[in-house]
Amino acid sequence: MCRNIKTLFNFEPPVTEDEIRAASLQFVRKISGFTKPSKSNEDAFETAVEQVAAAAARLLSSLETTASPKNREEEAVKARARAAERFGT
């Protein structure tokens, strides 16, 4: 999985549309191989991002869990600690 795509489910506060779109954009970039598509591929690229975002939003709204929501700040601290250990910074 692309390291830039973050888990979006079961957080407090809940995921935003911008976060879903950002993850969708990263996904489409990864599978298309384009960071920025050419003019001729721009419409197809944007349509794909919109469709992936819509599917992700539907998925996230339909998921259920009994686990308590994760705290965004605590998870960010853990991620920074993992990165520091992995990259030695």
C-alpha positions as semicolon CSV with decimal commas, in nm:
position;residue;x (nm);y (nm);z (nm)
1;M;0,000;0,000;0,000
2;C;0,117;0,353;-0,070
3;R;0,268;0,501;0,245
4;N;0,100;0,836;0,176
5;I;-0,248;0,688;0,197
6;K;-0,354;0,697;0,560
7;T;-0,617;0,495;0,742
8;L;-0,934;0,704;0,755
9;F;-1,175;0,486;0,951
10;N;-1,264;0,518;1,320
11;F;-1,103;0,850;1,410
12;E;-1,223;1,131;1,630
13;P;-1,299;1,378;1,482
14;P;-1,432;1,183;1,181
15;V;-1,269;1,189;0,840
16;T;-1,329;1,496;0,622
17;E;-1,411;1,512;0,251
18;D;-1,070;1,672;0,194
19;E;-0,894;1,376;0,357
20;I;-1,093;1,130;0,148
21;R;-1,011;1,325;-0,169
22;A;-0,639;1,342;-0,079
23;A;-0,625;0,965;-0,027
24;S;-0,816;0,911;-0,352
25;L;-0,577;1,138;-0,540
26;Q;-0,278;0,944;-0,403
27;F;-0,439;0,616;-0,505
28;V;-0,511;0,733;-0,861
29;R;-0,159;0,876;-0,890
30;K;-0,013;0,545;-0,777
31;I;-0,208;0,321;-1,012
32;S;-0,186;0,558;-1,312
33;G;0,181;0,642;-1,269
34;F;0,103;1,013;-1,317
35;T;0,185;1,280;-1,063
36;K;0,017;1,530;-1,291
37;P;-0,163;1,397;-1,598
38;S;-0,124;1,545;-1,944
39;K;-0,402;1,765;-2,081
40;S;-0,535;1,473;-2,286
41;N;-0,562;1,254;-1,972
42;E;-0,675;1,524;-1,729
43;D;-1,050;1,454;-1,756
44;A;-1,008;1,079;-1,712
45;F;-0,775;1,136;-1,416
46;E;-1,014;1,375;-1,239
47;T;-1,310;1,147;-1,305
48;A;-1,118;0,858;-1,151
49;V;-1,033;1,066;-0,842
50;E;-1,399;1,163;-0,800
51;Q;-1,519;0,805;-0,840
52;V;-1,262;0,665;-0,597
53;A;-1,348;0,938;-0,344
54;A;-1,719;0,858;-0,374
55;A;-1,655;0,486;-0,327
56;A;-1,428;0,554;-0,029
57;A;-1,688;0,781;0,133
58;R;-1,957;0,513;0,087
59;L;-1,727;0,251;0,237
60;L;-1,632;0,461;0,537
61;S;-1,993;0,554;0,611
62;S;-2,106;0,192;0,598
63;L;-1,832;0,042;0,819
64;E;-1,912;-0,043;1,180
65;T;-1,690;-0,111;1,478
66;T;-1,718;-0,162;1,851
67;A;-1,370;-0,019;1,908
68;S;-1,344;0,328;2,049
69;P;-1,234;0,597;1,802
70;K;-0,862;0,662;1,768
71;N;-0,721;1,001;1,859
72;R;-0,564;1,172;1,557
73;E;-0,290;1,340;1,759
74;E;-0,188;1,021;1,937
75;E;-0,176;0,832;1,607
76;A;0,035;1,110;1,449
77;V;0,284;1,088;1,737
78;K;0,308;0,711;1,691
79;A;0,362;0,753;1,314
80;R;0,640;1,007;1,370
81;A;0,808;0,770;1,617
82;R;0,790;0,483;1,363
83;A;0,935;0,708;1,093
84;A;1,218;0,823;1,321
85;E;1,304;0,464;1,402
86;R;1,284;0,356;1,041
87;F;1,475;0,646;0,889
88;G;1,696;0,734;1,183
89;T;1,586;1,097;1,210
